[in-house]
Amino acid sequence: MEEEKISGLPENAYRELKDGEEYKPLLSADKNYPETNLRSVGWGLFMAVLFSAAAAYLGLKIGQVFEAAIPIAIIAVGLSSASKRKGALGENVIIQSIGASSGVVVAGAIFTLPALYILQAKYPNITVSFMQVFLSSLLGGILGILFMIPFRKYFVSDMHGKYPFPEATATTQVLVSGEKGGDQAKPLIMAGVIGGLYDFVIATFGAWSETFTTRVLPYGEQIADKAKLVFKNNLGAAVLGLGYIIGFKYSAIIVAGSALVWFVIVPLLPLLGDNIIHILNPNFTQALSDVAPEVIFKEFARHIGIGGIAMAGVIGIIRSWSIIKGAVGLASKEFKSKGPATNVQVKRTQRDLPMKIITIGVAIALISTFLFFYFGVVNFNLMHAVVGIIVVAVIAFLFTTVAANAIAIVGTNPVSGMTLMTLILSSVVMVAVGLKGEAGMVAALVIGGVVCTALSMAGGFITDLKIGYWIGTTPAKQQTWKFLGTLVSAATVGGVIMILNKTYGFTGDNALVAPQANAMAAVIEPLMSGAGAPWFLYAIGAIISIILAFLQIPALAFALGMFIPMELNAPLMIGGLISWYVSTRSKDKALNTARHEKGTLLASGFIAGGALMGVVSAGLRFGGIDWMNAEWVESNGAQWLGLVMYGAIIGYLIWDSMRAKKEI
């Protein structure tokens, strides 16, 4: 086959299509290209093992799971460049897609399943096995893939240009620029080096602070302590790049949610009095006047965000009901059909796995999950196993669209918030059917683990499919090999969690923090012991989402702002403002477009470099190499220096974007 020259994504890749306009991917739908072979599958599986181990350690250590897609894409491009392999774009998409199973499976597993070990320290009768962790992750991942496939066309094709897909954008830029080579790849490489070194210096040496807070201002500490008012901003290059790609509109809505929580709700709550506070959250016993605003956010305001996400999810389900119904109808129609599959004549770039296979796969996965619950979780209680599988099937399927929406908008899956809501709902249901106490804790956490991994996989997989859509790979091949990546990642995660528990533990001195798992354990224990949940706070969040829906404001983006800490939201707004600024300075529309696209390339470099060097920094720490200047990084001087360095990297992003020239 004659080698085609890759010149970059088409002009209409990121914008909405005009009437009658069609998006044509880089790889022509009328030709076949190397995609799945021993090289791409082998490297993909190797990446899945490597990054599953790295992500599990980092996630349990600090509570953040890095997105593996971008670092894997960089490595895939490097491998094909080093071997001088031409036309490897399709193969690199497969390597990235299989390998990226690691991050999503890890997120699903570590947010819930270590809670079993945490509770085991208090309740010795609770037993935890490798098979519980492995099967929860595997079955959840498989369900996430199968539930997502019927929605692929809607999210990646029908909604073309309506969602920013920040992570998919960055990963695609890496893959395409690597294939192009030459001058066109230089801006991304340069930004990757600058952003990577910038974030590496912060994470490894603590040369300056990662977060700026108003506590360093005169009277800032007193205002935070007395008025409960504080502002924080993450100074990392990767998060800034993420904000640029998300754009001004969505970042403004996200930050509005954050502002409501941090500047209205958090300062207001201590004024309500202890009696009302204890009604809002029965499990909180301290006086709010004595605690930091961050504690108020964690124990109260964040629950409002969870309620908002849950209700935004319900609203999203209602609004997309016709899509859900259409996907189910198509599955039913094809399953009953005795003729050939309806998608045989479909273009290569739009070819999914047949709905017949998906339907049978869902049935097998649900039956397997039921048997896992019956034999391995609820001690041969048929009623409890049936209730468990119903909870998993309904919540995982309905919230699939919510997870995909969140990834498409902000590149961040609020999976821990949705899982917390799943745990609460499943606990209430389980208690109602008589399963409580220690057995109930185990059952609820395993159910939560399956759902959490399913939602995590659904959100992550839509990113893979969007990358494939832009580039022009075959969706059915991505879908087929994703199952193998999930199997390998689930086995790796199960082993790593057991090793880390034996090496460090999740409770006591010098243990791994595992913040999400500790939060899940803290929620489960009172529910299964007869105590209540902060229903009033969930209800407030739900009401806010309903009001926003009536006002035609995207409720999910706003609720994400309420749930995600402010320091990760504020830089999104800064990145969004930069995106707006560089794309509106000229009266020449073509020049504005060129500047914005150059900025997208640079922002993708920031994300890619930051993600890759985050892996390197985590690897150094895992190997016992700690170069962090802990005393300096906690000082006010480190924050002021961080602000100066942040200004410098913002200046670079604006300056280099504005240097772009329109194509003649």
Buried (B, 14 or more C-beta within 10 A) or exposed (E): EEEBEBEBBEEBBBEEEEEEEEBEBBBBBEEEBBBBEEBBBEBBBBBBBBBBBBBBBBBBBBBBBBBBBBBBBBBBBEBBEEEEEEBBBBBBBBBBBBBBBBBBBBBBBBBBBBBBBBBBBEEEEBEBEEEBBBBBBBBBBBBBBBBBBBBBBBBBBEBBEEBBBBBBBBBBBBBBBBBBEEEBBEBBBBBBEBBBBBBBBBBBBBBBBBBBBBBBEEEBBEBBBEEBBBBBBBBBBBBBBBBBBBBBBBBBBBBBBBBBBBBEBBBEBBEEEBEEBEEBBBBBEEEBEEBBBBBBBBBBBBBBBBBBBBBBBBBBBEEBEEBBEBBBEBBEEBBEEEEEBBBEEBEBBBBBBBBBBBBEBBEEBBEBBBEBBBEBBBEEBEEBBBBBBBBBBEBBBBBBBBBBBBBBBBBBBBBBBBBBBBBBBBBEBBBEBEBBEBBBBBBBBBBBBBBBBBBBBBBBBBBBBBBBBBBBBBBBBBBBBBBBBBBBBBBBBBBBBBEBBEEBBBBEEEBBBBBBBBBBBEBBBBBBEEEEBBBBBBBBBBBBBBEBBEEEBBBBBBBBBBBBBBBBBBBBBBBBBBBBBBBEBBEEEEBBBBBBBBBBBBBBBBBBBBBBBBBBBBBBBEEEEEEBEEEBBEBEEBBBBBBEBBEEBBEBBBEBBBEBEBEE
